[in-house]
Amino acid sequence: MNTKLQVDGIGVVEIIHNQQKLRLDNCLYVPKLTCSLLSLLEFFKKKIAIIQEGNRFSLEINNKSLINGYIQNNLLYAHYELPKCLITEVKQPSNLWHKHLGNPGTQVLKALGLTNEDPH
C-alpha cells in the first residue's frame, strides 16, 4: 500500500516528561494521522539514548529519563504530558463579525456569543 497523507504544517514540538523538556524541530503536522510518529534518527542526532528493558523503554539524555513508555506490536507507546494551549481573546466590534459572516442576523451573532449590540 502506497498511501500519501497531506502535511498541513511544519513546526516545533516540546514534549515534557518528569519536568524535562525535549524540543523537536521541523515536526510535520499531519491531521489525518491518529497518533504521533517520531523519527529515531532525530533522537540519535540529539544524542538521545533509547533504553529497552522487556516491553518497557525510555529515552534518555545524560542518563536522565526524558520519556518512558511500553512496546507493543513493534511500536513504542510513550507516556508524556500533553502540551497546554494558551488562548488569546481579541476584542472586535460585532459589526466586524457581522460583515465577515455574510451579514447574519443579530440572533445568529448572539448565539455565537459575538455580540450584545446591534451590528447595524
Secondary structure in CASP SS format (residue, H / E / C, confidence):
PFRMAT SS
TARGET T0000
AUTHOR 0000-0000-0000
METHOD secondary structure of the structure
MODEL  1
M C 1.00
N C 1.00
T C 1.00
K C 1.00
L C 1.00
Q C 1.00
V C 1.00
D C 1.00
G E 1.00
I E 1.00
G E 1.00
V E 1.00
V E 1.00
E E 1.00
I E 1.00
I E 1.00
H E 1.00
N C 1.00
Q C 1.00
Q E 1.00
K E 1.00
L E 1.00
R E 1.00
L E 1.00
D E 1.00
N E 1.00
C E 1.00
L E 1.00
Y E 1.00
V C 1.00
P C 1.00
K C 1.00
L C 1.00
T C 1.00
C C 1.00
S C 1.00
L C 1.00
L C 1.00
S C 1.00
L H 1.00
L H 1.00
E H 1.00
F H 1.00
F H 1.00
K H 1.00
K C 1.00
K C 1.00
I C 1.00
A E 1.00
I E 1.00
I E 1.00
Q E 1.00
E E 1.00
G C 1.00
N C 1.00
R E 1.00
F E 1.00
S E 1.00
L E 1.00
E E 1.00
I E 1.00
N C 1.00
N C 1.00
K E 1.00
S E 1.00
L E 1.00
I E 1.00
N E 1.00
G E 1.00
Y E 1.00
I E 1.00
Q E 1.00
N C 1.00
N C 1.00
L E 1.00
L E 1.00
Y E 1.00
A E 1.00
H E 1.00
Y C 1.00
E E 1.00
L C 1.00
P C 1.00
K C 1.00
C C 1.00
L C 1.00
I C 1.00
T C 1.00
E C 1.00
V C 1.00
K C 1.00
Q C 1.00
P C 1.00
S H 1.00
N H 1.00
L H 1.00
W H 1.00
H H 1.00
K H 1.00
H H 1.00
L C 1.00
G C 1.00
N C 1.00
P C 1.00
G C 1.00
T H 1.00
Q H 1.00
V H 1.00
L H 1.00
K H 1.00
A H 1.00
L C 1.00
G C 1.00
L C 1.00
T C 1.00
N C 1.00
E C 1.00
D C 1.00
P C 1.00
H C 1.00
END
